[in-house]
């Protein structure tokens, strides 16, 4: 956390090729300076629901060590799984029943699928960044209480097709002076999210 009176704010806006805001994009900000490691965000509890044969929200970003519950508020049963190296797990087939939350203790992207409904795809972005969030419907995220300095800002979304190298930049944040970064995508958004879950990667 920044010292009292020395906090800055960073506003990141992601827009598509036509300038329209892109919502539900993960944004992370990490200090560039090689000093003492900044304090990580504390682990928290989060929820990824299942409604209308879809994960809600489709993209969830959490701090390393956070736990996520997967309630099923759908009219049909689901069986959630992940083949991702950052977290491999499989929940039993269920509908509405409560299950113990899953802890995500390694940094990385976790791609979720359902063994019953192949069209379902969800994403949990687990990060050690001290500041992060997702953009709102207008494509904007405001990160507050940042110490002054340079930050490496990175964005990610399963619908963004631009090369990863173009999705990060260094932004300077001054104490008590809002910084603004506008990231315009060069390529059109994907018609469906990628990467996709693949049941063949699961070792039963």
HUQUIHU-V156848 format. One line per field, one symbol per residue. ss: DSSP state (H for helix, E for strand, L for the rest). burial: b if it has 9 or more other ideal C-beta (glycine too) atoms within 8 Angstrom, else e. A space follows every 10 residues. Layout:
ss = ???
burial = ???
This chain:
ss = LLLLLLEEEE EEEEELLLLL ELLLLEEEEE ELLLLLLLLL LLLLEEELEE ELLEEELLEE EEELLEEEEL LELLLLLELE EELLLLLLEE LLLELLLLLL LEEELLLEEE EEEELLLLLL LEEEEEELLL EEEELLLLLE EEEEEEELEE EEEEEELLLL LLLHHHHEEE EEEELLELEE EEEELLLLLL LLLLLLLLHH HLLL
burial = ebeeebbbbb bbbbbbeeee bbbbbbbbbb beeeeeeeeb bebbebebbb eebebeebbb bbbbebbbbb bbebeeebbb bbbbebbeeb beebeeeebe bbebebebbb bbbbeeeeeb bbbbbbbebb bbbbbbeebb bebeebbbbb bbbbbbbbeb ebeeeebbee bebebeeebe bebebeeebb eebeebbebe ebee
